[in-house]
Amino acid sequence: MRMTKRMLSISLGQGEGPVAEKMFIEAIEMGSWVFFQNCHLAPSWMPRLEFLIDNIDLDVTHRDFRIWLTSSPTPSFPASILQNGSKMIVEPPRGIKANMLRAFTGQVVEYSDFISSEKPKVSEFKWLLFSLSLFHGVCLERRKF
């Protein structure tokens, strides 16, 4: 199956707000996808973008309409857009090592609590403990997103 969606794209910056708004309205009507790049470069237009997204009329909006936004971390990016959208993050988490160290040096349950058979599978348990600690560290790191 071939995808035949129309995609409108613009790199935001100084003076690109009205052009982006026109693209946004056109995409809502026609069911296109819009891609706004570098939202952090248009902080003065971010309140308008927030207004446009918050006031999308679902009865008029084409069902194939999608909007994609890219931005570097900035305090001017509207929180409501972040809270109501799906986020993809490409920067690596910074606190995984600290979370892993905290998991292994803190109160760790003794091996004897988990081992009930005569021949324990210690190597499998170590990998299980490591995997669980890594997953927990990633969850702790990503909870702010």
SVG drawing of the C-alpha trace seen along z (x, -y; Angstrom):
<svg xmlns="http://www.w3.org/2000/svg" viewBox="-19 -39 46 68">
<polyline fill="none" stroke="black" stroke-width="0.4" points="0.0,0.0 1.4,-3.3 1.1,-6.4 -0.2,-9.4 -0.5,-12.1 0.4,-15.6 2.9,-17.1 3.5,-20.8 6.7,-21.8 8.2,-25.1 11.2,-26.0 9.9,-28.6 11.8,-31.7 11.3,-35.5 8.2,-36.4 7.2,-32.8 4.2,-32.7 1.5,-33.9 2.8,-31.5 2.7,-28.6 -0.8,-29.6 -2.0,-29.5 -0.5,-26.1 -2.1,-24.9 -5.6,-26.0 -5.2,-24.5 -4.0,-21.2 -7.0,-21.0 -9.4,-21.4 -7.6,-19.1 -6.4,-16.4 -2.7,-17.1 0.2,-16.7 2.1,-19.8 5.6,-19.8 6.8,-22.9 10.5,-22.8 12.5,-24.7 9.6,-26.0 12.2,-27.3 13.2,-30.0 9.7,-31.6 8.9,-32.2 6.7,-35.1 4.5,-32.9 4.1,-30.1 1.1,-31.5 -0.7,-31.8 0.2,-28.2 -1.1,-27.1 -4.4,-29.0 -4.7,-27.3 -4.1,-23.8 -6.4,-24.3 -9.2,-25.5 -9.3,-22.8 -12.9,-22.1 -13.1,-18.3 -16.4,-18.5 -14.6,-20.5 -11.2,-18.9 -10.3,-16.3 -9.7,-12.9 -6.3,-12.5 -4.9,-15.8 -1.7,-15.5 0.8,-18.1 4.4,-17.4 6.5,-19.9 10.2,-20.0 11.9,-22.1 14.9,-22.3 14.2,-22.5 12.9,-26.0 10.6,-27.6 8.6,-29.4 7.2,-26.2 3.6,-25.8 3.1,-23.3 -0.5,-22.4 0.9,-21.2 3.4,-19.0 0.8,-17.6 -1.7,-16.7 0.7,-15.4 3.0,-12.4 6.6,-13.2 9.7,-11.7 13.0,-12.5 16.3,-11.9 18.6,-13.1 20.1,-10.5 19.0,-10.4 21.5,-11.9 20.8,-10.2 20.7,-6.5 24.1,-5.9 23.2,-7.6 19.9,-5.6 21.7,-2.3 24.3,-3.1 21.5,-4.0 19.7,-0.8 22.8,1.4 24.3,-0.5 21.1,-1.2 18.9,1.4 19.0,4.3 17.0,7.4 19.3,10.3 19.8,13.2 18.5,15.6 15.1,13.9 14.7,15.0 16.5,18.3 14.3,21.2 15.7,24.1 18.8,26.2 20.7,25.1 20.1,21.4 20.5,19.9 22.6,16.9 23.7,15.8 20.1,15.6 19.1,13.7 22.0,11.2 20.8,10.5 17.2,10.2 18.2,7.8 20.3,5.7 17.5,5.5 14.9,4.6 17.2,1.9 17.9,0.5 14.3,0.3 13.5,-1.4 16.3,-3.9 15.0,-4.7 11.5,-5.2 12.7,-7.5 14.7,-9.5 11.8,-9.8 9.0,-10.6 9.5,-14.3 8.7,-14.0"/>
</svg>
